[in-house]
Structure formats: structure tokens, C-alpha cells
Amino acid sequence: MNVEPQRLKKFLLDAELITEKDFDKALIKSQELNKDIGDILVSERLIDREKLTKFQAYLLGIPFVNIEKEVIPSEILNIIPEQIARVHNIIAFRKLGNNLEVAMLDPEDLITIEFIKKTDPFLKILPRFTTPEGIKNALNQYQKALDIEFGDIMKVDPSVINYVEGEKIDVEKKDELIKATQELPIIGIIDALLKHAVLQKASDIHIEPMEKEVTVRFRVDGILHQVMTLPITSAYVIIARIKVLSNLKLDEHRLPQDGRFKIETDDYKYSIRVSVLPVFNGEKIVMRLLAENTKAQSLEKLGFAGEALQKIHDNLIRPTGMILITGPTGSGKTTTLYAMMEILNTPNVNISTIEDPVEYRMPRINQTQVNAAIGLTFASGLRALVRQDPNIIMVGEIRDTETAGLAINAALTGHLVLSTLHTTEAAGTIPRLIDMGAEPFLIASTLNVIIAQRLVRKFHGDKEKYKLKPEYLKNLAKYCDLDVILEILKKEKLIKDSDTLKDVELYRPKPSKDSLDGYKGRIGIIEVLSVNEEIKKLIVKKASTREIMIQAKKDGMRTMIEDGFVKAVQGLTSLEEVLRVITE
């Protein structure tokens, strides 16, 4: 159920939330695609979903509820069976006496309301309007706990799980092992593992054989959490199942292997990147989960602000040169690249990429995935891209001398090149390129800007204030210049001109039901190094990382720890979290 388009249009125009031109364009698109106008307005980022739903609820005279972060007691949730809830997008979330509040996408779905009443004739159903995201969160709460689900699976046929004992699998038993991987219990184990990783928004799954057990860990918001242990006898058949899915060699246990597979449901679609590594107790597996339907985020949402954001925008409008993003694995480099391409992605430019893997699919962008097995590497792919008449080239990662040389040459010949590099700080990127064999004068001629970043966990829910004690400040001085920090905070108007660092209010997380450590989600802490004339002179001279860093600070560059301090004072994260990420 939705509001009639012209009525919605009048309301949004009166509230000055949208222009008539934008609304009419969205309306035409909704008619062409046979989609709801509200869905189009949200997808085109003309209005956010929650705000739109609130307006619709107001116009229809139906109360709105946001259950996106609501933890619903199971006895209330289960009043409506899961199957009914999923089919009709209806959730029981609150019960007072005989009054049952239900969140719906269509509060006029009288048939479903009547069905619920039949389960208890004394119930009074109170419909509430909510968002699809709220419904999705609540539906996830129907899922069993991982350990319970695994326990149920393993009761089905323990002989399958305990198929392999000992340290080696005979080659002769290969067919028998393949058969074991196709049995329902082992399929159920892997499916449950992936499902719960998705529900917990894990980026990686670690399956690690120990001496007497198999440890399963999820990486959530950059932190590894142990979720369960399995019998060591299950190790080989679990690993074999993942190898079968990834099309890897089942009888190869001595060499590392890399593969990938996909999972797809009505709710999500993920590409799974698999790495198998021989270890002392067998083979360790790490699976990277990459959501295929994830949309590029804005630079602002990723943590870019102020002068750093302006520097990036200034360099994105330049037609040639290189923009490099640096940081360790899992620091959000690729996500930042996609955010930049979202800005650059207009009909009048040709953007081509070479990636490993393609993490986000973007319209109008020609995306190519590396396939080393057939010789399609970053270097060979980049050679092909420059013959495709591109304006902008994105290289997922500069890993070797050849790729570095080709990327620099592409920037020299009239292309804007975006790429990533593994270094710990922005200033360290230049010596790293020189070490890879790139000529200093070519680097100086092509390099526009370097971005270094890390990801810190964001607060979720309530937080408590505190002030820095003298002993903490003394320890903090080891990592940053406190006088510079103080000046930055004053410049950002976060403290008074008369304040000292002892007066600064910081925050600690407060645990909650839906966040045991008080954090959820991540945001970037960033440093942006513009390659000006002074920096170019240092590059040609093959200056050290320290010399480049000193000059960059003179030019006004804010370091990652300084940016992190600002975000800590703003209440986005904790100072402890910033130091953890910077020093690890």
C-alpha cells in the first residue's frame, strides 16, 4: 500500500524535500520500469527510505514504527509463524495485554490481519507502518543460533560428519569423499555457516584445524570473534565440501589454493572468495564474503570531510594523473575507489576497471575480473584496457613492477588512473613505488594525490563521557603531537579557544542488547597527501618517508591519528579504538 503519486508529490514539494523536475523524472522512470514511485525515489537517493515511509504513514493516518534495531522477544515474534511473516512482510513486535502491535509494509492487508486474529480471537491487532529494512531485521531474528542449528544438523547423521579420521586422505578414497560432501548434513553445515556469517555482517570466515578441534571464527567490523568449535573429525569433509564448491583440487594438500563460488537467496547475493592454506594440523580456509548487490557509498559516509574531502574532489576533476589509496588488507581501499568512481561515473566518460574480484557492479562501467588461471592478470588486463579508449582506468591493486609501470604510463598518456597499494601511510607510498622500479621523475609527473586510511568501529547506541587524565595524555604523546591536536580541535570548533586537552570530552561505548561491545559498523580515519611542487622535488631526490611526511605536514596534511582524534571528540568512535587501529 502506498500513497497516490500526485498526493505524495504535493506533500514533498510543500515540504521542499524534492524539486518538481526530480519527482517527475522519477515518476516517468517508475512507469517505465513498472515500479513503485517510492522505490525509485529511494534508489535515486532523492529521499531516504525511513523519511519517505514516515511521510506515507502520516498521509495515510497510520502510526509509523522503526523496528530496524528492535530486539523482539521470541515469544512475541513467534505469535506470527515465520512463513507467514516472510510471505506477507508482517512482524509482531509488541504486546500489551490483548493489544498486539504488528509492523507491516501494507497495513491494509486485511486478509493477513484476519488470519492472525483467528490464532487468538481475543487479540486486538494494531497495524503499524514500517520500512523494508525494519522487516528484514526482524525476519533475521527468526533464525536459530548457530550452535543450535549445527547441533540439529549433526544429529541427522553423525557418520557423515565423522567420515575422515587421521591425518591423511588416501587418493583411492577420493570418490568416497566427494560423495560425503554431497550428503545433507555437510551441505547443511556449510549453508548454516554462510547464512549466519551473512546475518552477522561478517567480512570473513576462518575455519582453522587445531590439534583436537576445528575453530570457526567470523571477522565482524574488523574484529575476529570465535563463534564455535567442531570435532576435528569433521575437518576434512568440511574442507572437501568447500573445495568442491570452489572447483579446487580435492587431493592437493601441500600447496595453497585460491577459488571462488557464489551463494544466492531471495534476500542476498554474495560472491565468496576462498583461500586454502596448508598448516600443521591440516588445511586452513579463509572465505571472504563480498555482497554483489552492495551499492557504492558516498565519500562523506566513508569518513571524508573538510579539507581532505575538498582535496579529493579537486583531484577527481583533473583529466590525467594518478590517485592512489593505501592501507593494509581490509582497510576499505576498494570501497573508497568505488565511491570515487560513483562521482566520476557520467555518460560522457568511458571508465574501465581491472579488479580481483569485482566487488560492486556499477552501471556504465566496464568491469573486468582478474583470472590468473588463464593469464588475465592486472598487468595483462591493464595492457588491454588502454586499447579500449578509456578516460578513466581503475586498477584494483598495484602488486608488481610491471603493473606499476603500466599504470604510470597510462597516467602519462592522458588517462586518470585510480588504484590501491599496500603501505602503512601516505608518505610511504612514494618510496614503495621507487622500490618497485618506477622512475622518480615519472612518479613526480603523474602522481596527483595519495590517500591513506584505516577503519575504526563506530559507536552504536548510548555512550558515556570522560576526560583525559594526565597519565593518559603522557602515553598519548608517544603517538602524536598534542599541541597540533589541540590546534586542530580549536580550528574545528570542537572546543573553546581557552580549553586544554584536559578539558576535552571523549566517549566510551556502552554495551547493549544488539551490540555487546557498544560498536556497530565502521568509519574511515584518513590522511590525504597532495603532491605539490615541494613534494615533487622530494620524489625526484628519492627522499625518505620521514622527509616526505614532514613536508606534507608543513603543507597542512592531517594525519590519520589526528583525523581519528577529531572523530573521537565528535562522538563517532573512541580514542582507544583509534589507537588500536593505528598501532596494530
NUTI-758007 format. One record per residue (C-alpha): residue in one letter; x, y, z. Coordinates in steps of 0.25 Angstrom, whole numbers, plus 5000, padded with zeros to 4 digits. Example, Ala and Ser with C-alpha at 12.3 -4.5 7.8 and 13.67 -1.06 7.14 Angstrom:
REM residues 2
<A <5049 4982 5031>>
<S <5055 4996 5029>>
//
This chain:
REM residues 584
<M <5000 5000 5000>>
<N <5005 5014 4996>>
<V <5001 5028 4995>>
<E <4995 5032 4981>>
<P <5007 5039 4974>>
<Q <5001 5053 4971>>
<R <4997 5054 4986>>
<L <5011 5049 4990>>
<K <5017 5059 4980>>
<K <5010 5071 4986>>
<F <5014 5067 5000>>
<L <5029 5066 4997>>
<L <5028 5079 4989>>
<D <5021 5087 5000>>
<A <5032 5081 5010>>
<E <5043 5086 5000>>
<L <5049 5072 5000>>
<I <5050 5070 4985>>
<T <5049 5078 4973>>
<E <5037 5076 4963>>
<K <5047 5073 4952>>
<D <5053 5062 4960>>
<F <5040 5056 4964>>
<D <5034 5056 4950>>
<K <5047 5049 4945>>
<A <5046 5038 4956>>
<L <5031 5037 4953>>
<I <5034 5034 4938>>
<K <5044 5024 4942>>
<S <5035 5017 4951>>
<Q <5025 5016 4940>>
<E <5035 5011 4930>>
<L <5040 5000 4940>>
<N <5026 4997 4946>>
<K <5032 5000 4960>>
<D <5026 5008 4971>>
<I <5030 5023 4971>>
<G <5035 5022 4986>>
<D <5045 5011 4982>>
<I <5050 5020 4970>>
<L <5051 5032 4979>>
<V <5060 5024 4989>>
<S <5068 5017 4979>>
<E <5071 5030 4972>>
<R <5075 5036 4986>>
<L <5065 5047 4985>>
<I <5060 5043 4999>>
<D <5064 5032 5009>>
<R <5054 5021 5012>>
<E <5051 5024 5026>>
<K <5047 5038 5024>>
<L <5038 5034 5012>>
<T <5031 5023 5020>>
<K <5029 5033 5031>>
<F <5022 5043 5021>>
<Q <5014 5032 5015>>
<A <5009 5027 5029>>
<Y <5005 5042 5032>>
<L <4997 5044 5019>>
<L <4990 5030 5022>>
<G <4988 5033 5036>>
<I <4995 5021 5041>>
<P <5006 5021 5052>>
<F <5020 5019 5048>>
<V <5030 5010 5055>>
<N <5045 5008 5053>>
<I <5048 4993 5056>>
<E <5061 4993 5049>>
<K <5069 4992 5062>>
<E <5058 4986 5071>>
<V <5061 4973 5078>>
<I <5048 4966 5079>>
<P <5045 4955 5090>>
<S <5044 4942 5083>>
<E <5030 4939 5090>>
<I <5024 4951 5083>>
<L <5031 4949 5070>>
<N <5026 4935 5069>>
<I <5012 4939 5070>>
<I <5012 4940 5055>>
<P <5019 4928 5049>>
<E <5032 4931 5041>>
<Q <5026 4926 5028>>
<I <5014 4936 5029>>
<A <5023 4947 5033>>
<R <5032 4945 5021>>
<V <5021 4944 5011>>
<H <5013 4956 5016>>
<N <5024 4965 5022>>
<I <5017 4966 5035>>
<I <5024 4965 5049>>
<A <5018 4964 5063>>
<F <5028 4973 5071>>
<R <5020 4978 5084>>
<K <5009 4972 5092>>
<L <5002 4980 5104>>
<G <4990 4971 5109>>
<N <4982 4967 5098>>
<N <4987 4978 5089>>
<L <4997 4973 5078>>
<E <5005 4983 5070>>
<V <5009 4978 5057>>
<A <5019 4985 5047>>
<M <5015 4984 5033>>
<L <5018 4989 5019>>
<D <5004 4989 5015>>
<P <4995 4992 5028>>
<E <4983 4990 5019>>
<D <4986 4975 5017>>
<L <4973 4971 5024>>
<I <4974 4956 5020>>
<T <4987 4954 5028>>
<I <4981 4962 5040>>
<E <4969 4953 5040>>
<F <4978 4941 5040>>
<I <4985 4946 5052>>
<K <4972 4949 5059>>
<K <4968 4934 5057>>
<T <4980 4929 5065>>
<D <4975 4937 5077>>
<P <4961 4943 5076>>
<F <4963 4952 5088>>
<L <4975 4959 5081>>
<K <4973 4973 5076>>
<I <4983 4975 5064>>
<L <4989 4989 5064>>
<P <4995 4991 5050>>
<R <5008 5000 5049>>
<F <5015 5005 5036>>
<T <5030 5002 5035>>
<T <5041 5001 5026>>
<P <5046 4988 5017>>
<E <5059 4989 5025>>
<G <5052 4988 5038>>
<I <5044 4976 5033>>
<K <5057 4970 5029>>
<N <5064 4972 5042>>
<A <5052 4965 5049>>
<L <5051 4953 5040>>
<N <5066 4951 5043>>
<Q <5062 4949 5057>>
<Y <5054 4936 5054>>
<Q <5068 4929 5051>>
<K <5073 4919 5061>>
<A <5086 4922 5068>>
<L <5098 4916 5060>>
<D <5102 4906 5070>>
<I <5087 4901 5072>>
<E <5086 4899 5057>>
<F <5099 4892 5056>>
<G <5095 4883 5067>>
<D <5082 4879 5060>>
<I <5089 4877 5047>>
<M <5100 4868 5053>>
<K <5089 4859 5060>>
<V <5084 4855 5046>>
<D <5095 4846 5042>>
<P <5108 4847 5050>>
<S <5115 4837 5042>>
<V <5116 4846 5030>>
<I <5122 4857 5039>>
<N <5132 4847 5045>>
<Y <5135 4842 5032>>
<V <5150 4844 5032>>
<E <5159 4841 5044>>
<G <5174 4842 5044>>
<E <5184 4852 5037>>
<K <5183 4848 5022>>
<I <5173 4844 5012>>
<D <5177 4833 5002>>
<V <5175 4837 4988>>
<E <5167 4824 4986>>
<K <5156 4829 4995>>
<K <5154 4842 4987>>
<D <5141 4837 4981>>
<E <5136 4833 4994>>
<L <5140 4847 5000>>
<I <5133 4854 4989>>
<K <5120 4846 4992>>
<A <5121 4850 5006>>
<T <5122 4865 5002>>
<Q <5108 4863 4995>>
<E <5101 4857 5008>>
<L <5091 4866 5014>>
<P <5098 4868 5028>>
<I <5111 4874 5022>>
<I <5103 4883 5012>>
<G <5094 4888 5024>>
<I <5107 4891 5032>>
<I <5113 4900 5021>>
<D <5100 4906 5017>>
<A <5097 4909 5032>>
<L <5111 4915 5033>>
<L <5110 4924 5022>>
<K <5096 4928 5026>>
<H <5100 4932 5040>>
<A <5112 4940 5034>>
<V <5103 4948 5025>>
<L <5093 4951 5037>>
<Q <5105 4956 5046>>
<K <5110 4964 5034>>
<A <5123 4957 5035>>
<S <5134 4960 5024>>
<D <5142 4947 5026>>
<I <5140 4933 5031>>
<H <5152 4926 5037>>
<I <5152 4911 5038>>
<E <5164 4906 5046>>
<P <5168 4892 5049>>
<M <5175 4891 5063>>
<E <5180 4878 5070>>
<K <5167 4873 5075>>
<E <5156 4882 5069>>
<V <5153 4891 5057>>
<T <5151 4906 5061>>
<V <5141 4915 5054>>
<R <5143 4930 5054>>
<F <5136 4942 5048>>
<R <5142 4955 5045>>
<V <5132 4966 5048>>
<D <5135 4981 5047>>
<G <5150 4977 5046>>
<I <5150 4968 5059>>
<L <5151 4953 5059>>
<H <5141 4946 5068>>
<Q <5141 4931 5071>>
<V <5127 4926 5068>>
<M <5128 4911 5070>>
<T <5137 4899 5070>>
<L <5134 4886 5063>>
<P <5140 4872 5065>>
<I <5154 4870 5058>>
<T <5148 4858 5051>>
<S <5139 4868 5043>>
<A <5151 4876 5037>>
<Y <5154 4868 5024>>
<V <5140 4867 5020>>
<I <5137 4882 5022>>
<I <5149 4886 5015>>
<A <5146 4876 5004>>
<R <5132 4882 5002>>
<I <5137 4896 5001>>
<K <5148 4891 4991>>
<V <5137 4885 4983>>
<L <5128 4897 4983>>
<S <5141 4906 4979>>
<N <5145 4896 4968>>
<L <5158 4893 4975>>
<K <5167 4881 4975>>
<L <5162 4871 4985>>
<D <5174 4863 4986>>
<E <5184 4875 4987>>
<H <5188 4877 5002>>
<R <5202 4882 5000>>
<L <5200 4895 4993>>
<P <5192 4907 4995>>
<Q <5179 4908 4986>>
<D <5170 4920 4983>>
<G <5156 4919 4977>>
<R <5142 4925 4978>>
<F <5127 4922 4977>>
<K <5114 4929 4979>>
<I <5102 4928 4988>>
<E <5089 4934 4985>>
<T <5075 4935 4993>>
<D <5063 4944 4991>>
<D <5070 4953 5002>>
<Y <5084 4954 4997>>
<K <5095 4950 4987>>
<Y <5109 4948 4991>>
<S <5122 4945 4984>>
<I <5131 4936 4993>>
<R <5146 4937 4991>>
<V <5153 4925 4996>>
<S <5167 4923 5001>>
<V <5173 4909 5005>>
<L <5186 4909 5012>>
<P <5193 4896 5017>>
<V <5196 4897 5033>>
<F <5202 4888 5043>>
<N <5189 4881 5046>>
<G <5183 4881 5032>>
<E <5178 4892 5024>>
<K <5172 4905 5028>>
<I <5161 4912 5020>>
<V <5158 4927 5019>>
<M <5146 4931 5012>>
<R <5144 4946 5008>>
<L <5129 4950 5007>>
<L <5126 4960 4996>>
<A <5112 4965 4995>>
<E <5109 4966 4980>>
<N <5097 4976 4982>>
<T <5104 4986 4990>>
<K <5104 5000 4985>>
<A <5115 5010 4985>>
<Q <5115 5019 4997>>
<S <5118 5034 4997>>
<L <5132 5039 5002>>
<E <5125 5046 5013>>
<K <5119 5034 5019>>
<L <5132 5027 5018>>
<G <5138 5038 5027>>
<F <5144 5048 5018>>
<A <5141 5062 5022>>
<G <5147 5077 5022>>
<E <5160 5080 5014>>
<A <5163 5065 5012>>
<L <5149 5063 5004>>
<Q <5152 5076 4997>>
<K <5166 5071 4992>>
<I <5160 5059 4987>>
<H <5149 5066 4979>>
<D <5159 5075 4973>>
<N <5167 5064 4968>>
<L <5156 5056 4963>>
<I <5153 5067 4953>>
<R <5167 5066 4947>>
<P <5167 5059 4934>>
<T <5180 5052 4936>>
<G <5189 5046 4946>>
<M <5189 5036 4957>>
<I <5181 5035 4970>>
<L <5186 5024 4980>>
<I <5179 5019 4992>>
<T <5188 5012 5002>>
<G <5186 5003 5015>>
<P <5186 4989 5020>>
<T <5176 4978 5015>>
<G <5162 4981 5020>>
<S <5164 4996 5022>>
<G <5153 5000 5012>>
<K <5162 5004 5000>>
<T <5153 4997 4989>>
<T <5141 5003 4995>>
<T <5147 5017 4994>>
<L <5151 5014 4980>>
<Y <5136 5011 4977>>
<A <5132 5024 4984>>
<M <5141 5032 4975>>
<M <5136 5025 4962>>
<E <5122 5028 4966>>
<I <5125 5042 4966>>
<L <5133 5041 4952>>
<N <5122 5032 4946>>
<T <5115 5041 4936>>
<P <5110 5038 4922>>
<N <5122 5046 4915>>
<V <5133 5038 4920>>
<N <5138 5023 4918>>
<I <5142 5016 4931>>
<S <5149 5003 4930>>
<T <5154 4994 4942>>
<I <5162 4982 4945>>
<E <5159 4976 4958>>
<D <5161 4964 4967>>
<P <5150 4961 4969>>
<V <5139 4971 4964>>
<E <5133 4975 4978>>
<Y <5122 4984 4973>>
<R <5115 4985 4960>>
<M <5113 4999 4954>>
<P <5105 5003 4942>>
<R <5112 5009 4930>>
<I <5126 5004 4936>>
<N <5133 4993 4928>>
<Q <5138 4984 4939>>
<T <5148 4972 4937>>
<Q <5151 4962 4947>>
<V <5165 4956 4948>>
<N <5167 4941 4945>>
<A <5181 4937 4947>>
<A <5178 4923 4943>>
<I <5176 4927 4928>>
<G <5187 4938 4929>>
<L <5178 4950 4931>>
<T <5186 4958 4942>>
<F <5186 4972 4946>>
<A <5197 4975 4936>>
<S <5191 4968 4924>>
<G <5177 4973 4927>>
<L <5183 4988 4928>>
<R <5190 4986 4915>>
<A <5177 4982 4909>>
<L <5169 4994 4916>>
<V <5178 5005 4910>>
<R <5173 5000 4896>>
<Q <5159 5002 4900>>
<D <5159 5017 4898>>
<P <5157 5019 4913>>
<N <5156 5033 4920>>
<I <5158 5027 4934>>
<I <5164 5014 4938>>
<M <5163 5007 4951>>
<V <5173 4996 4955>>
<G <5169 4988 4967>>
<E <5183 4987 4973>>
<I <5197 4990 4968>>
<R <5204 4977 4972>>
<D <5217 4977 4964>>
<T <5227 4985 4956>>
<E <5220 4982 4943>>
<T <5206 4987 4947>>
<A <5213 5000 4954>>
<G <5220 5003 4941>>
<L <5207 5001 4932>>
<A <5199 5009 4942>>
<I <5209 5021 4942>>
<N <5210 5020 4926>>
<A <5195 5021 4925>>
<A <5194 5033 4934>>
<L <5205 5039 4925>>
<T <5197 5037 4913>>
<G <5185 5045 4916>>
<H <5177 5036 4926>>
<L <5172 5037 4940>>
<V <5177 5025 4948>>
<L <5171 5020 4961>>
<S <5178 5009 4969>>
<T <5182 5004 4982>>
<L <5195 5000 4989>>
<H <5199 4993 5001>>
<T <5207 5003 5010>>
<T <5204 5007 5024>>
<E <5204 5022 5022>>
<A <5202 5032 5010>>
<A <5217 5037 5010>>
<G <5222 5022 5010>>
<T <5215 5021 4996>>
<I <5226 5028 4988>>
<P <5238 5020 4993>>
<R <5230 5008 4991>>
<L <5227 5011 4976>>
<I <5242 5014 4975>>
<D <5245 5001 4981>>
<M <5236 4994 4971>>
<G <5245 5000 4960>>
<A <5237 5013 4956>>
<E <5246 5025 4952>>
<P <5245 5036 4962>>
<F <5243 5047 4951>>
<L <5231 5039 4945>>
<I <5225 5037 4959>>
<A <5226 5052 4961>>
<S <5220 5055 4947>>
<T <5208 5046 4949>>
<L <5204 5045 4964>>
<N <5193 5055 4968>>
<V <5189 5051 4982>>
<I <5191 5039 4992>>
<I <5180 5035 5002>>
<A <5184 5026 5014>>
<Q <5173 5020 5022>>
<R <5169 5011 5033>>
<L <5155 5007 5038>>
<V <5150 5009 5052>>
<R <5138 5003 5059>>
<K <5126 5013 5061>>
<F <5118 5015 5074>>
<H <5105 5008 5074>>
<G <5094 5013 5084>>
<D <5098 5020 5097>>
<K <5112 5024 5101>>
<E <5118 5030 5113>>
<K <5126 5043 5114>>
<Y <5140 5044 5121>>
<K <5152 5053 5121>>
<L <5167 5050 5119>>
<K <5175 5048 5131>>
<P <5190 5053 5132>>
<E <5196 5039 5131>>
<Y <5187 5036 5118>>
<L <5192 5049 5112>>
<K <5206 5045 5115>>
<N <5205 5032 5108>>
<L <5197 5039 5096>>
<A <5209 5048 5093>>
<K <5216 5035 5088>>
<Y <5207 5035 5076>>
<C <5204 5049 5073>>
<D <5208 5064 5075>>
<L <5198 5068 5086>>
<D <5199 5083 5082>>
<V <5196 5080 5068>>
<I <5183 5072 5073>>
<L <5179 5084 5081>>
<E <5180 5094 5070>>
<I <5172 5084 5061>>
<L <5161 5083 5071>>
<K <5160 5098 5073>>
<K <5160 5100 5057>>
<E <5149 5090 5056>>
<K <5141 5098 5067>>
<L <5140 5085 5076>>
<I <5146 5092 5088>>
<K <5147 5106 5093>>
<D <5160 5114 5090>>
<S <5163 5115 5105>>
<D <5162 5099 5107>>
<T <5173 5090 5108>>
<L <5173 5075 5105>>
<K <5169 5072 5120>>
<D <5156 5079 5117>>
<V <5153 5071 5105>>
<E <5141 5062 5106>>
<L <5143 5048 5100>>
<Y <5134 5036 5100>>
<R <5134 5021 5103>>
<P <5124 5011 5097>>
<K <5112 5005 5105>>
<P <5108 4991 5103>>
<S <5094 4988 5098>>
<K <5085 4976 5095>>
<D <5088 4977 5080>>
<S <5103 4981 5082>>
<L <5110 4974 5093>>
<D <5123 4983 5091>>
<G <5115 4996 5088>>
<Y <5120 4997 5074>>
<K <5114 4994 5061>>
<G <5119 4998 5047>>
<R <5132 5005 5043>>
<I <5136 5018 5038>>
<G <5150 5023 5032>>
<I <5161 5031 5038>>
<I <5168 5037 5027>>
<E <5181 5045 5023>>
<V <5181 5052 5009>>
<L <5195 5055 5003>>
<S <5194 5065 4991>>
<V <5206 5064 4982>>
<N <5210 5079 4981>>
<E <5223 5085 4975>>
<E <5231 5083 4988>>
<I <5227 5068 4989>>
<K <5231 5066 4975>>
<K <5245 5071 4978>>
<L <5246 5061 4989>>
<I <5241 5050 4980>>
<V <5252 5053 4969>>
<K <5262 5054 4981>>
<K <5257 5040 4985>>
<A <5254 5046 4999>>
<S <5251 5036 5011>>
<T <5237 5034 5016>>
<R <5240 5043 5028>>
<E <5245 5055 5020>>
<I <5232 5054 5011>>
<M <5223 5053 5023>>
<I <5230 5065 5030>>
<Q <5228 5073 5017>>
<A <5213 5068 5016>>
<K <5210 5073 5030>>
<K <5216 5086 5027>>
<D <5207 5087 5015>>
<G <5195 5085 5024>>
<M <5193 5070 5023>>
<R <5185 5064 5035>>
<T <5190 5050 5039>>
<M <5181 5038 5042>>
<I <5183 5039 5057>>
<E <5179 5054 5056>>
<D <5167 5051 5048>>
<G <5163 5039 5058>>
<F <5165 5049 5069>>
<V <5155 5058 5063>>
<K <5145 5047 5061>>
<A <5147 5042 5075>>
<V <5143 5056 5080>>
<Q <5131 5057 5071>>
<G <5126 5044 5078>>
<L <5127 5035 5065>>
<T <5137 5026 5071>>
<S <5146 5024 5084>>
<L <5160 5029 5085>>
<E <5164 5015 5089>>
<E <5158 5009 5076>>
<V <5167 5019 5068>>
<L <5180 5016 5075>>
<R <5176 5001 5074>>
<V <5175 5002 5059>>
<I <5187 5012 5057>>
<T <5197 5003 5066>>
<E <5193 4989 5062>>
//
